[in-house]
Amino acid sequence: MIQHLFGMLTKPSATWRTVAAMPEKSRNVLVLYPCIMAVFPAIAWYYGTSHVGWTVGSYNEAIRLTTASAFQISILFYLVMVAAVAAIGFFIHWMSDTYGADSTIAKGIVIAGLTATPLFVTGLVGFYPTLWLDLLIGVAAVSWSVYLMYLGIPIVMNIPEERGFLFSSAVLAIALVILVCIMVVSILAWEYGAAPAFTDA
């Protein structure tokens, strides 16, 4: 799996072709890829929010979460990342017939998981939470993920680039809807018991 991680960051076209050429059983193992990769940003943000903290405006003292609160939120963060990838993967499979592609749910999840590689990697900025830096890196990661999706779907699904462009655009729209759903669920979770608790230390 490590080769796919570096491949998506350095030579994505060749990596997508490698994934497309893999036997189905071997490719299905990559369903575990997002489950493993999502651990790293969850750990990073747990440590960064509970041990390092962040500052707001001219307020110089670092704001931190309690370790219990940070742990709870990090677990939820991990579950949401995995669930989001699985949901996008399901919709990739669900829409495949429309665009003349042969797919399985596992293939959809593999595409979604590999596409999210930049987001998993840049999630490591959570070790040192700095708002402007995290936003800057986050925008770059999202841009690279979108590029990976538009590049990878036609290759793995074995469809023409023009049809792949439309397919990828539909997947991007679904991803945005899922993002809005995550924000709504986050607000509800904060309202009903998962609100952050800050430390006085």
N, C-alpha and C positions, 0 to 999 in steps of 0.2 A: 504493500500500500504506500510505502514511503516514496517509491518511484513515481507514483501517480501524483502525490503531493507536489514534489519538485517539478514534475512534468507540466502540471497545470500552471505553474508560475513561470516556467522558463521556455517550454516548447509545447504549448497547448495543442496545436494542430496535430503533431505527431502522436501526442498522448491520446487524443480522442480517437485517432485511427487505430492505435493499439487496443484501446478499450472496445472499439467496434469489431475488431478482428478476434477478440477473445471468445473461446467457447462459452456457451450460456452458463454452465455450472461455475466456471471460473469467474465470470463477470458477476454472477449472483453473490459471490463472496463479498464483493465491493459494497453490498448493502450495509455492511458493518462500518464502512468508512465514515459516514457522518456520525454514527454513534460513538466512535473513538475520537474523531476530531473535535466534536463538540465539548469534550471534557476539558480541553485546554483553555478556551476562553472562559468557561465557567470557573475554573480554578484561578485564572488570572484576575477576574473581577472579584472573586471572593477575597483574595489576598489584598488587592488594591483598595477595595472599599472598606475593609475591616482593619488593615494594618498601616496602609500608606495614607489614604484619605485624599481629599481634594479641597481646593479653596474656591471661594466665590467672591468676585470683585475685589474690593480692598480689604476684605476680611482675611487676615493672614493666618489665623489658626485653622489647621486642617479639620475638615468635617469627616467623620468616620461612622460606619455602621457598627453595631455590636456584632460580635462573631456569630451569635445565634441567628440574628436577622440576616446577616450576609450569607450564612450557610443556607438558610431557607430560600432566600431569593436566588442564590446560585443554582440550587437544585431545580427550582422552577425554570430558571433561565436555560439550563441544560435540556430539560424536558420540552420546553417550547422550541428550542433550536431543532431538536430531533423530529418533533411533531411537524414543524413547518416544512422541513425537507421531505418528510414522508408524504405530507399533503400535496406539495408541489409535484412530487414524483407520481402520486396517484393521478393527478390531473394531466400530467404529461402522457401517461398511459391512456387515460380516458379520452383524450383528444386525438390520439394517434390515428385512429381510423379515419377521422375527418381529413387528415392530411396525407392519407395513403401510406402510413408507416406501420410496420409490424413491431409490436411492442408487448411488453409484460409489465406488471407493476414493479418488479425488481429492476428492470431496465430503466423505468422512469425514475425510481429512487436513486439509482446509480448516477444518472445524468444530473439530477438535482443536487446530490451530494457532492459530486466532483465540481459542479458549477459553483458551489458555495465555498470552495477551498480558500479563496482570498479572504472571505469573511471569517473563517475559522482561524486562519493564520494571523490576521490583523487584530483578532480578538485578544491577542496577547498584550496589546497596549493597556489592557485592564490592570496589569501589574503596577502601572503608574498613571492613575487617572488624571489627565489634563484635558480640559474640555476642548480647547481649540485644536490641540494636536490629534485628539481622538476623532473629532469631526473631520479634520483634513484627511486623515488616514482612512476613515470610514467611507468617505466619498470616493476615494481612489479604489478601495476594495469593492464597493458596489459597482463601480464602473467596469472593473476588470471581470467581475462575476457576470455582468450583463454581456460583455464581450465573449466570455467563455460559452455562455448559453447560445448566443447567435452562431458561434463557430461550431459548437459541438452537436447540437440537435440534428442538423442535416447530415453530419458524418455518421453518428451512431445510429440514427434512424434510417440511413441510406435513402434519403430523398433529395430532390434537386434543391439547390440553394434558395431559389425563389420561394418554393413551398416551405423550406426550412425557416426563411425569414418570417413568413406569416405565422408559422407554428410557434416560433420563439416569441413573437410579439404577443400572441395569445397567452403563452406561459407567463410572460412578464406581467400582463394584466392580472392574471390569477395571483401571482406573487404579491402584487400591490394590494389586492383585496385581502389576502391572508395577513399582510402587514397591518392593515386597518383592524382586522379582527383581533390580532395580537394586542394592539393598543387598547381596544375595548376590554378585552379579557384582563389585561394588566390593571386597568382602572377598577374593574370589579374585584379583582384579587386584593388590591390595596384596600378597598372598602370593606372586604369581608375577611380580614385576618392576616394578610401577607404584606401589610404596610411596613416600610423600613423603620427600624428603630435605631436612633442615633446614640452614640456614646458621648458621655460628658468628658471623658479622659482625653 
